[in-house]
């Protein structure tokens, strides 16, 4: 069962987000197994992230790589809103 994860950090800007993506790619986690969809949206220092994952287990494995990167960048992702995905329509 796929899950949607919506993160609303107290503060995250484009520079922090872009550096996070760069570090994830360098760690071999730029396109992690089990992630079906990723989007970053918002303005200024209020960027948010929305992901769809195949399972919580896939997300948790990715989180082991992501958490230290976010800590180094000074980003507290807060607690995500996690919901079951009813349907994904591509295109």
C-alpha positions as CSV (number, residue, x, y, z in Angstrom):
1,X,0.0,0.0,0.0
2,X,1.5,3.3,-1.1
3,X,1.8,6.2,1.4
4,X,1.9,10.0,0.9
5,X,4.3,11.9,3.1
6,X,3.9,15.7,3.4
7,X,6.7,17.7,5.2
8,X,6.3,21.3,6.2
9,X,9.6,22.3,7.9
10,X,9.6,25.4,10.0
11,X,12.2,26.8,7.6
12,X,13.9,25.4,4.5
13,X,15.1,27.5,1.5
14,X,16.1,26.6,-2.0
15,X,19.8,26.6,-1.2
16,X,19.3,24.1,1.6
17,X,17.0,22.0,-0.5
18,X,19.3,21.9,-3.5
19,X,22.3,21.0,-1.3
20,X,20.3,18.2,0.3
21,X,19.5,16.8,-3.1
22,X,23.2,17.1,-4.1
23,X,24.3,15.2,-1.0
24,X,21.6,12.5,-1.4
25,X,22.8,11.9,-5.0
26,X,26.5,11.8,-3.8
27,X,25.4,9.2,-1.2
28,X,23.7,7.1,-3.9
29,X,20.2,8.0,-2.7
30,X,19.2,10.4,-5.5
31,X,16.6,8.0,-6.8
32,X,15.9,5.7,-3.9
33,X,14.2,2.4,-4.2
34,X,10.5,2.6,-3.3
35,X,10.0,6.3,-3.9
36,X,7.3,6.8,-6.6
37,X,7.0,10.6,-6.6
38,X,8.8,13.6,-5.2
39,X,8.0,17.3,-5.3
40,X,9.3,20.4,-3.5
41,X,7.1,23.4,-3.5
42,X,6.7,26.8,-1.9
43,X,8.4,30.2,-1.7
44,X,11.3,31.8,0.2
45,X,12.3,29.9,3.3
46,X,9.0,28.0,3.5
47,X,9.7,25.2,1.0
48,X,7.7,22.0,1.6
49,X,8.2,18.5,0.3
50,X,5.6,15.9,-0.8
51,X,6.6,12.3,-1.6
52,X,4.8,9.1,-2.4
53,X,6.5,5.9,-1.3
54,X,5.7,2.2,-1.9
55,X,5.9,1.4,1.8
56,X,6.9,2.8,5.2
57,X,9.8,0.4,5.1
58,X,11.2,2.0,1.9
59,X,10.8,5.5,3.4
60,X,12.4,4.5,6.7
61,X,15.5,3.1,4.9
62,X,15.8,6.4,3.0
63,X,15.3,8.3,6.2
64,X,18.5,6.8,7.6
65,X,20.5,8.6,4.9
66,X,18.3,11.7,4.8
67,X,18.2,12.6,8.5
68,X,22.0,13.2,9.0
69,X,22.0,15.4,5.9
70,X,19.1,17.5,7.1
71,X,20.8,17.9,10.5
72,X,24.0,19.1,8.9
73,X,22.1,21.6,6.8
74,X,20.1,22.9,9.8
75,X,16.7,21.7,8.6
76,X,14.2,20.3,11.0
77,X,11.6,18.5,8.8
78,X,9.2,18.2,11.7
79,X,6.7,15.4,11.7
80,X,5.2,14.5,8.3
81,X,1.5,14.2,7.6
82,X,1.3,10.5,6.4
83,X,-1.7,9.3,4.6
84,X,-2.7,6.2,2.5
85,X,-2.7,6.8,-1.2
86,X,-6.0,6.1,-2.8
87,X,-4.9,6.6,-6.4
88,X,-2.0,8.2,-8.4
89,X,-2.8,9.5,-11.9
90,X,0.3,10.2,-14.1
91,X,0.2,12.9,-16.7
